[in-house]
Amino acid sequence: MSSKDLSIDELKDLQKQLSKLATSTDSEAVLGIFSKLKSGLSTPTEDVIRQSKIGVAVGKLRSHSDKKVADQAKSLVKDWKAIVDKQRAQQQSSTNSSKAPSSTASPAPASKTDVSTTVRNACLKLLYQSLEIGKEGHGWNDSQIFDAAVAVEAAILANQGKGCVTADYRNKVRSLSLNIKDKNNPDLRVRVVENDIPADKLVTMSNEELASDKRKREIEELQMLNLFKAKGAAAQEAETDAFQCGRCSTIREAQAAASLDDIRQRSAAWLSNLYFGESTDPAHFPKPVLLP
């Protein structure tokens, strides 16, 4: 970054503003922020883009309903990606040129991750293949996807495997891969590759938390429906077919079973007759008897 470029704190502030405007129709405000980024982030570095998360915020606006906003978001991401790729190439070239030639055989270069077993290699490959789906539409390079896969695999090994290749480790890799490559949940891949969800948090999330917004709404609706049905089933009416006569104190069997609602209705009718002046003999009003 040059001395005139925006600071990390300034970029974080712009990132928060873009996140709030992601679903807004205020295109002018978004374009205004894009203008600040173009003039204030002329030579971005990979660390700056990741730390500020400005790349994630701008990347999400590539599918904005306003074509002008979407086009400028794509242009910004493309320009930043080209600059970062160039920086990586220069760093690699500098590293290679600084190595002194040796007449003796050199040991094989260390692996980018500690993949010490065939199982971990296979699991890493499975995660990578799940994450690379749709990479063309997001401008991801192979290195970025590989870094994300390495981080996720290492987090699973530490969290579920406790440092070893176990059944829990393999099962978590398998289930998480299925969630990541779900065609109905593309946003999850984006959030993982672009580090919007840290790997150590990702491996502790439940299937419900990993689900798409649409699926979460469906689950919530299903839970509400089940709750409604459960309440409906609980509202059972107690029934009795035995009533006591107020005059003779004998138990009379009703011709048909009567619910408590029937008793309440009869009570209401009797009180109505009483209050509105019709003759009602309390002695003949049937009293409910509680059954054991």
C-alpha positions in Angstrom: 0.0 0.0 0.0 1.2 3.5 -0.7 1.1 6.3 1.9 -2.0 7.8 0.3 -4.0 4.6 0.5 -6.8 4.1 3.0 -5.8 2.6 6.3 -7.1 -0.8 7.6 -9.5 1.0 10.0 -10.9 3.1 7.2 -11.3 0.1 5.0 -13.1 -1.8 7.8 -15.5 1.2 8.2 -16.3 1.1 4.4 -16.7 -2.6 4.6 -19.4 -2.2 7.3 -21.1 0.5 5.2 -21.2 -1.8 2.2 -22.6 -4.7 4.2 -25.5 -2.5 5.4 -26.1 -1.4 1.9 -26.0 -4.9 0.4 -29.8 -5.2 0.3 -30.5 -1.5 -0.1 -31.7 0.2 -3.2 -29.5 3.2 -2.6 -27.2 2.5 -5.5 -25.6 6.0 -5.4 -24.3 5.4 -1.8 -22.7 2.1 -3.0 -21.2 3.7 -6.0 -19.8 6.5 -3.8 -18.0 4.0 -1.7 -16.7 2.2 -4.8 -15.2 5.6 -5.9 -13.4 6.0 -2.6 -12.0 2.5 -2.9 -10.7 3.1 -6.5 -8.9 6.2 -5.5 -7.9 5.1 -1.9 -6.8 1.5 -2.6 -4.6 1.8 -5.7 -2.1 -0.9 -4.6 -3.9 -3.3 -2.3 -2.1 -6.3 -0.7 -3.6 -9.7 0.0 -3.2 -9.1 3.8 -5.0 -5.8 3.6 -7.9 -7.2 1.6 -8.3 -10.1 4.0 -7.9 -8.2 7.3 -10.4 -5.5 6.3 -12.7 -8.0 4.6 -13.4 -5.4 2.0 -12.9 -8.0 -0.7 -15.8 -10.1 0.7 -18.1 -7.0 0.9 -17.4 -5.9 -2.6 -17.6 -9.5 -4.0 -21.1 -9.9 -2.7 -22.3 -6.9 -4.6 -21.4 -8.6 -8.0 -24.9 -10.0 -8.0 -26.6 -6.7 -7.1 -29.9 -5.9 -8.8 -28.5 -2.6 -10.1 -26.4 -3.5 -13.2 -24.1 -0.5 -12.7 -23.3 -1.5 -9.1 -22.8 -5.2 -10.1 -20.5 -4.2 -13.0 -18.3 -1.9 -10.9 -18.1 -4.5 -8.1 -16.8 -7.1 -10.7 -14.4 -4.6 -12.1 -12.9 -3.8 -8.6 -12.6 -7.5 -7.7 -10.9 -8.2 -11.1 -8.4 -5.3 -10.6 -7.6 -6.3 -7.1 -7.1 -10.0 -8.0 -4.7 -9.0 -10.8 -2.6 -6.9 -8.4 -2.5 -9.6 -5.8 -1.6 -12.3 -8.3 1.2 -10.1 -9.6 2.5 -9.6 -6.1 2.5 -13.4 -5.5 4.4 -14.0 -8.7 7.0 -11.4 -7.7 7.4 -12.9 -4.2 7.8 -16.4 -5.7 10.4 -15.2 -8.2 12.3 -13.4 -5.4 12.3 -16.5 -3.2 13.6 -18.7 -6.1 16.4 -16.3 -7.0 17.6 -16.0 -3.4 18.2 -19.7 -3.2 21.9 -20.6 -3.7 22.5 -23.6 -6.1 23.8 -26.7 -4.4 25.8 -29.6 -6.0 24.4 -32.0 -3.5 20.9 -33.4 -3.7 18.4 -31.1 -1.8 15.7 -32.6 0.3 12.2 -32.4 -1.1 10.4 -29.1 -0.2 8.2 -29.2 2.8 4.5 -29.8 2.0 2.2 -26.8 2.4 0.3 -28.7 5.0 1.2 -31.7 7.2 -0.5 -34.3 5.1 1.2 -37.4 6.6 -1.3 -40.1 5.7 -3.2 -41.3 2.6 -6.4 -40.7 4.5 -5.7 -37.0 5.1 -4.6 -36.6 1.5 -7.9 -38.0 0.3 -9.9 -35.8 2.8 -8.1 -32.7 1.7 -8.8 -33.5 -1.9 -12.5 -34.1 -1.1 -12.7 -30.7 0.6 -10.9 -29.0 -2.3 -13.2 -30.4 -4.9 -16.2 -29.3 -2.9 -14.9 -25.7 -2.5 -13.8 -25.3 -6.1 -17.4 -25.6 -7.5 -18.4 -22.4 -9.3 -15.0 -20.8 -8.9 -15.1 -19.2 -12.3 -18.0 -17.0 -11.3 -16.1 -15.7 -8.3 -12.6 -15.1 -9.7 -11.0 -17.5 -7.2 -7.6 -19.0 -8.0 -6.4 -22.5 -7.1 -4.1 -21.2 -4.4 -7.0 -19.4 -2.6 -9.2 -22.5 -2.7 -6.4 -24.8 -1.6 -5.6 -22.5 1.4 -9.3 -22.7 2.5 -9.3 -26.5 2.1 -6.1 -26.8 4.2 -7.5 -24.6 6.9 -10.8 -26.6 7.1 -9.0 -30.0 7.1 -6.6 -28.9 9.9 -9.5 -27.6 12.0 -11.4 -30.9 11.6 -8.3 -32.8 12.6 -7.8 -30.7 15.7 -11.5 -30.5 16.7 -13.1 -33.8 15.7 -10.0 -35.9 15.4 -8.2 -34.5 18.5 -5.0 -34.5 16.4 -5.5 -38.0 14.9 -7.3 -39.6 11.9 -10.4 -41.1 13.6 -13.9 -42.1 12.6 -15.2 -38.8 13.8 -12.6 -37.0 11.7 -13.6 -38.9 8.5 -17.4 -38.5 9.2 -17.0 -34.7 9.7 -15.0 -34.3 6.5 -17.7 -36.3 4.6 -20.7 -34.4 6.1 -19.1 -31.0 5.7 -18.1 -31.7 2.1 -21.8 -32.5 1.3 -22.9 -29.3 2.9 -20.3 -27.2 1.0 -21.0 -28.6 -2.4 -24.8 -28.4 -2.0 -26.1 -26.7 -5.2 -28.9 -25.1 -3.2 -26.4 -23.4 -0.8 -23.8 -21.7 -2.9 -23.4 -18.9 -0.4 -21.7 -21.3 2.1 -18.8 -22.0 -0.4 -18.3 -18.3 -0.9 -18.2 -17.6 2.9 -15.7 -20.4 3.4 -13.3 -19.6 0.5 -13.4 -15.9 1.2 -12.8 -16.6 5.0 -16.1 -15.0 6.0 -16.5 -18.0 8.2 -13.2 -19.0 10.0 -12.4 -22.7 9.7 -12.3 -23.3 13.4 -15.9 -21.9 13.7 -17.1 -23.7 10.5 -16.2 -27.2 11.9 -18.3 -26.6 15.1 -21.5 -25.4 13.2 -24.5 -27.8 13.1 -26.2 -28.8 9.9 -29.0 -26.3 10.7 -26.5 -23.5 11.1 -24.8 -24.4 7.8 -28.1 -24.5 5.9 -29.1 -21.8 3.4 -31.4 -19.0 4.4 -34.2 -20.7 2.4 -33.7 -24.0 4.1 -33.6 -22.3 7.6 -37.0 -20.7 6.8 -38.4 -24.1 5.8 -37.1 -25.7 9.0 -38.6 -22.9 11.1 -42.0 -23.2 9.3 -41.9 -27.0 9.9 -41.2 -26.5 13.6 -44.0 -24.0 13.9 -46.4 -26.5 12.1 -45.3 -29.3 14.4 -45.8 -27.1 17.4 -49.3 -26.1 16.2 -50.2 -29.8 15.7 -48.8 -30.7 19.1 -50.9 -28.0 20.8 -54.0 -29.1 18.9 -53.5 -32.7 20.0 -53.1 -31.7 23.6 -56.4 -29.9 23.7 -58.4 -33.1 24.4 -61.8 -32.9 26.0 -62.5 -34.8 29.1 -65.7 -36.7 28.9 -68.3 -38.0 31.4 -71.6 -39.6 31.1 -72.6 -39.4 34.7 -74.6 -36.5 36.2 -76.1 -36.1 39.6 -79.7 -35.0 40.1 -80.0 -32.1 42.5 -83.4 -33.3 43.8 -82.9 -37.0 44.5 -79.1 -37.2 44.6 -79.1 -40.2 42.3 -76.7 -40.8 39.4 -78.3 -40.7 36.1 -76.6 -42.1 33.0 -76.8 -39.8 30.0 -77.9 -41.3 26.7 -74.7 -40.1 25.0 -71.3 -39.1 26.3 -71.1 -35.4 27.1 -67.9 -33.4 27.0 -67.0 -30.7 29.5 -67.9 -28.2 26.9 -71.5 -29.6 27.0 -71.6 -29.0 30.7 -70.4 -25.5 30.3 -73.0 -24.8 27.7 -75.8 -26.1 29.9 -74.5 -24.0 32.8 -74.5 -20.9 30.6 -78.0 -21.7 29.5 -79.3 -22.1 33.0 -77.6 -18.9 34.2 -79.1 -17.1 31.1 -82.6 -18.2 32.2 -81.9 -17.2 35.7 -80.7 -13.7 34.8 -83.3 -12.9 32.2 -86.3 -13.8 34.4 -87.3 -17.2 33.2 -88.3 -19.7 35.9 -85.5 -22.1 36.6 -85.5 -24.6 39.5 -81.9 -25.0 40.8 -82.9 -28.3 42.3 -83.3 -29.9 38.9 -80.1 -28.5 37.4 -77.8 -31.4 36.8 -74.5 -31.2 38.6 -71.4 -32.8 37.1 -69.7 -35.6 39.1 -65.9 -35.9 38.8 -65.0 -39.4 37.6 -62.0 -41.2 39.1 
